[in-house]
Each structure stands twice: as C-alpha cells, then as structure tokens.
C-alpha cells in the first residue's frame, strides 16, 4: 500500500515540483513587471476565484472520487450526472457573482481581473470533474500531466501577453487560456483512457450526490477560505501594495505545501478503501505524521535563513517586507504537513461528516474573527501570524478528533 501511495504521489510531486520551479520564475517576472500594487490586486482576484470555484463544485468531485474508487462499475452513471450538476452550478455562480462584483467592488482593476478569472470556472469545472475520475481509477500520471500542462500554458501565455503590453490583465487572460487547454487535454485523455458509457441525467442520483456532497463542499470552502480569505481582506482594507507583499511571501508557503497536498490527493481514495481496517489506518496515519514533521521541519530551516535574503536581493523595493512575512509564515509549514493527511482521513469517513463540519466551523470561526479584527489594524504582519496560529489550531483539533473518533 505504501509503495502505491508513494508511486502515485511521485507523479503529482514531480509535476508540481516542475510547475513550482517555473512558477517561481514567473512570479519574479510578473512582480518585476507589474509592481506590488497590481501584483496584490491580481493575487486577490485569484483568491476570490479559488473560493468561488469551491462553491461551484459543491463537493461533487470529492463524492465522485470516493464512490468510483469504491465501485468502478458506477463510473458512467456517476460521471454523467455529476458533470451536468457542476455545469449548472458553475454557470449560476459565474452569472450571479459577476453582477454582484459589478455593483459592489470599488476597484475597477480588481473587478476586471476577477471577472476574467471567474470565466475560468467554466473550463475548470470540466477539467476537475475528469480529474476526479482519473484519481479514482488511479491514473494519477495523466492527472499530473494535465496539471503541468495547464500551469505551463498559463506561464507561457502570461509572459507573451505581458511583453505585448497587456500588463496584469494579460496575466489573467493567460490564466483563462491555461484552463481552456487543461480541459481540452483531459477530455482527450479520458476518451483515450477510459471508455465511459454516458447515461441520461438521473434526478434521483443527482439528489443523492448533492446530499452527500454538500458537507464536502462546505468543508472545502471553509478550508480554502481559511487559506486565502486573508488576501481578500488585505486587498479591501489595506490596498494592493500590502497585499502584494503578503501575496509574494505566501507564494513560497504554497510552494512548500505541494508535498503534503500531493500525498493528500492520493491518500483520500486509500483511506476510503481502508474503512473498517483500524490497524492499517493507524499505521498509515503515524507514518504520515512522522513524514510530515520531519520534512516540514527541514523546510522551515531553509525558509528562515535562505529565502528572506533572496527576496531582498532579487525583488523590487516595493516588495520590502516580504522576507519578514515569509519568516513568520514558514512556522506554519510543519503543522500543514501534518494536518493535511489527517484532513483527508476525516473526509473519507462520511458517517462523521456532521461532526467534522462542526470542527471545521470552529477553526474557521476563530480564524475569521482574528482576520477581521487584526488585519485592518496591523496589515500583512497580522495576516502572517494568524496563518501560523490557524494551522497550529487545525492540526491540534484534527489530531484530537482522529484519536477519539477513528483510531480509538
């Protein structure tokens, strides 16, 4: 089992490592060409997109991966109904939210960037629905290739459009182009890999999927909001410059999270299959925690010493302060490395979803209260410390819940 997990995780890790390597260069290029203010506005728009993409998903992809992993014979019926559900929810979210931002957002640039980003919800919904199937049938290498292709197209077209004088608008148009290519690639890959017999839309099945998926959707939205809402609050309360400083530091934190995220993606169907086998589950959890603590602690040392010097040396003066923010944010890395596998274990136990939802809401309520109180007062420094506190609280809370409800 461990061999399969590491093999499948390797594909995701390798593709994401390459992506982050090029993302690193793209971030330097983008920041140097658009400045802290526009970079911050761009990052805020991406955060809004990410949060709303989860609402459009409603947790459907999570149910799709789980149920297909348990019974591959239901693939055609589940996929046909699920992808149509996602198409409807995505179209609805896009129309409603563009109208809402048109009348409420005082920043014309932020509205333009957010609108272009929200257009990406449409191809993304198709791509991620197919990706959920590929993960379930353990075709992780195809999923990893699609992820790599999407990001590379984003970076290549972004560089071309910025050189052509389109600025940060060009970067966001490239983001949309990347999603379109991502969807087209996965459609072709699925046709060649898996012969799916499409079924008519099943209203009864759709209702069942919706009931099962809503807890996942709410949990995912809460988790992402905890991860990115600080950028949005910074943008609306402190402006683009501080948001740009914080967003640049946060990019390095995200780079570190590719390791536990890749393992988490592979662990979810494995934990789903291990329901009822307490011994194997317990051993796998212990191994994940040891791995997370060891690797996470090593990365912290690098982030505390080397990267702040690099930020000061290679980024424009408008990003001064990003090194300090990164040093603070790095303290969250070990907690993230350990709580992500625990989160996948919790999400694989649908009988506990209502209780898990209460845990997530508690953590998010604490996080949101801190963000609303302290970010308007202390800006990006407060946002960085709140991230550390939230990740530590999440890990401790998840560990207690797992020990009491699952491993016990």
N, C-alpha and C positions, 0 to 999 in steps of 0.2 A: 504493500500500500504506500509506504513512504517513498519507494522508488518511483511509483507512478506519479505521486504528488510532485516530487522534485523534477521529474522529467517534464511534466506538463507546465510546471511553474517556470522551468528554464526557458521555454518558448516565449512566455509572456515577459520574463525578466530580460531576455536578450533583446526582444523588440523594443521594450520600454527603455532599456539602457541606451540603445541607439537613438531612440526618439529624444530622450532627455539630453543626450550629448549634442544633438543638433538643436534642440530647444534652447540649450544654454547659449549657443552662438546666435540663435535667432533673437533671444531676449536682449543680448548685448547690442545687436544690430538695431532692434526695434527701439530700445530705450535711448540709444545714442542718436537716433534719427527723429524721434518724436518728443523727447523730453519727459520729465517726471509727471507733469500735469496730464498730458494726453495719454501717457502710459497708464496712469492711475485710472483715468476715465475708461480706457479700453479694458482694464482688469475688472472694474466694477461691472461693466456690461457683460463680460464673460461670467462673472459670478451670478448675475441675475439670470442669464441663460441657463447656467447649471442648475440653479434652484428650480426654475420653471420646467426644465426637462424632466425632473423627477416627478413633478405634479402631473405632467403629461403622461408619464409612464404608469403612474398609479400602482406601482409594484407588480405589474403584469409580467415583466421579464423574469422577475425572481420566481414567480409561480411556474412560469414556462420552463425554466431551467430545472427546478426541483422535480416537477411532475414528469417531464420527459426522461430525466435521469432515472426515475423510479420505474417508469413503464414506457419504453421507447415505442411501443405499438400505438400509443395515442398521439404520436408526433403530428401527423397530418391534421387531425381534428383540432388539437390544441393550437397549433400554429395558425391555421386558417382563421379561427375565431379571434385569437389574441392579437394578430397583426391588424385586423379590421377595428378592433377596440382601440388600439393605440392610434390608428389613423384618425379616428373620430376625436379622441381626447386631445391629440396634438393640434388638430385644426381648430378646435374650440379654444384651447389655451392661447394659440397664436392670435386669433382674432380679438379675443377679449383683452388680452394684455397689451397689445399694440394700441388699442383705443384708450386703455387706462393710462399708459405712459404718455400718450399724446397730450392728454389734458392735465396731467399731474407733474410731469418732470420739468423743472425749470431750466435744465441744461439741454440746449439744442443738440450739442455733440453727443451727450450721453444717450439721448433719445434715438438719434440716428444709428449709433453703434448698437444699441440694444435691439432696435427693430431689425437690423441686418442679422444680428445673432439669433433672434427668435425665428427668422426664416429657416435657420439650420435645424430647427426642431423637426421639420418635415422629413428630410432625408435621414436625420439621426434616428427617428422612430423606426424606420425601415431597417436601418443598419443594425441597431441594437436588438431588435426582435430576432433577426437572423443570428446575431452573435450569441444570443441566449440559447438558441438551438445548438449551435456549434460547440458551446461549452458543455451542454448537457450530454451530447454524444461524444464528447472528449476529442473533438477536432480542434484542439487548442492552437495548433500551429497555424491553421487558417485564420483563426481569430487574431492571433498575434500579427500575422502578415497584414491583415486588413487595418489593424490599429496603426502599424508602422506606415502603411501607405497613406492613410488619412492625414497623419501628422506631417509627413514629408511634403505632401501636396500643399498643405496649409503653409508651411515654411517657404517653399519654393515660390508659390504664387504671391505670398506676402512680400517677399524680397523684391520680386519683379514689380509689383504694384507700388511699393514704396519708392523704388528707384524711378518709377514713372511719374512720381509726384503726387500720388494719391494719399500719402500720409497714413494716419491711423485708420482712416476709412478704408483704405486699400488693404490693410492688415485684416480688418473684419470681413471684407469681401472674400479674401483668401480663406478665412475660417469657414465661410459658407461653401466655397468651391471644394474644400477638403472633405466636407461632409457629403456632398453630392457624389464625389468619386468613391468615398468609403462605401456608400450604399450600393452603388453600381458594382463594385468589386465583390461585395458579399452576396449580392443577388446571383452573380455569375458563379461564385464559388459554391453556393448552396445547390444550384441547379446541377453542377458537375459532381458534387459530393454525395448528395442525398436526394433520392427520388421521392419527393413528397406528393402524395395524392391529396390535393386540396379538397376540402369539404365545404358545403354551404355554411353560411353563418348560423351558428346554433345559439339562439337566445337563452336557452336554459343553461348551456355551458358558459355563456358569457356572464350570466348572473352568478354562477358558481365561482368563476375566475375572479370576478370583481369582489365578491365577498372574501375570498381567500387572499386576494392581492392587496386590498386596502390597508391592512396592518403593515405589510411590507412597504407600501408606498408612503405611508405616514412616517414609518421609521426611517426610510431612506431620506425623505425630505427633511426630517429633524436632524439627521446626521449631517447632511450636506449644509443645512442652514447653520449648524454649529461651526462648520468648517469654513464657510465663505461669507456669512452674513456680516462679519466684522468689516470686510472690504466695502460692502454696500453702505454700511452705516458711516464709515470713514468718508466715503465719497460724498454723501449727502450732508455731513456735518462739518468736515474739515477741508473738503475740496480735493481737487485732483493731485496736487503736489504731495501731500502727506500720504494719500492713497497709493501714489506711485512708489514712494519709498518703501512702504509696507509691502506692497504687491511684489516688488523685486525681491525682498528678503523671503517672502512667502514662497516664491518660485523655487528656491533652494530647499525649503522644507518639503514641498511637493515632490521634488526630485528624490528625496530620501524615502518617501512613502511608497515608491514603486515596488520595493521589495515585499513589504507585508501585503500590499494590495494584490500583487500577482499571486502570492500564496493564498490569500483570502478568496480570490476568484476560483481557484482550483479546489480549495477546501470545502466550499459550500456544498457541491454535489456529493463529496466524500462524506461529510458529516451527515448529510441527508440519508445516505445509504447505511450509515452506522447506527441509526436509531434502534435502540434495544440492545446494542452491544456496548455495555458500560466500560469494560476493560480496555478495549481498543480505543474508545473515545477518550478515556482518561489518559492513556499513554500518549496519544496524539496531541492532546492539549498540553501536557507537560513538555513535550518536545518543542512545540510551537513557542511556549513561553520562554524556554531556555534559549532557543534560537533568537527570538525577538530581543531579549535582554542583552545577549552578547553582541549581536550585530548592531543594534541600536546604540549601545554604549560606545562602541568603536566609532560610529559615525559622529556622535556628539563631540568627541575629542577633535576630530577634523574640523567640524563646523565652528568650534570655539576658537580655534587657533589660526587656521589657514585661510578660510574663506573671507572673514572680515577684511583682511589685508588685501585680498584680491578685489573685493568690491571697491575699496578706497582707491586702488591703483587704476582700475580699468573703466569705471563708470563715471559719467559726468558729475559735476559738483552738485547739480540739482538733486542727486540721489544721496547726498550726505545724510548719514543716519541709518542707512540700510544695514551697515555692518553691525551696529548695536542691536537693531531689531532682530537680525539673524542669530546673534549670540543668545538672545533670550528665547527665541523660537526653537533653537536646537535642543533646549532642555525638554521639549515635548516629545522628541523622537523615540526614546525607549518606551514610553507609555503607549505611543501609537503602534509601535511594532508588536506590543503585547496585546493591546485590546482589539485590534482588527481581527485576528483569528478567533478570539472569544466572541466577538460580534457575529461572525459567520456561524459559529456553533449555535448561538442563541436563535438566529434567524432560521436555522434548519429545523427547529422544534416548533411546529405550528401550534401544538397544544398549549404552548406557553406564551403565545404572541400577545395576548391581552396583558399579561404581567410584564412582559418585556417592554411593551408600549409604555407602561407606567414608569419603568426605569428610564427609558429614553426621554420621556417628557420631563422627568425630574431633572436629569442632567441638562437638558436644553433650557429649562426654566431658569436654572442657576446661571447658565452661560448667557442667556439673553438679558437677564437682569444686570449682570456685570457690564455687558456691552453697552446697554442703553444708559447706564449711569456714568461709566468711566471713560468710554471712548470720546464722547463730546467734550470731556474735561481735559483728558491727557493724550488724546490722539493715538498715534501708531504704537507708542510705548505701552499704553494700556492694552491695546489690541493684542500685542505680542504676549504680555503676561497672562492675559485672560485665556489665550490659546493653551498655554502651559498648564494653567490651573484646570481648564476643562478636560484636557487629555488625561491628566492625572486622576481627576474625579471619575472620568469614564472608565478608566482601567480598574480602579478600585471597586467601583459599583458593579461592573461586569463580572469581576472575579468572585465577589461575594455571591452574586446571583447564580453563577455557574456552579459554584461549590455546593450551594444549598439545594438547587433545583435540578441539576443534571448529574454532576459527578457523585453526589451523595447517594 
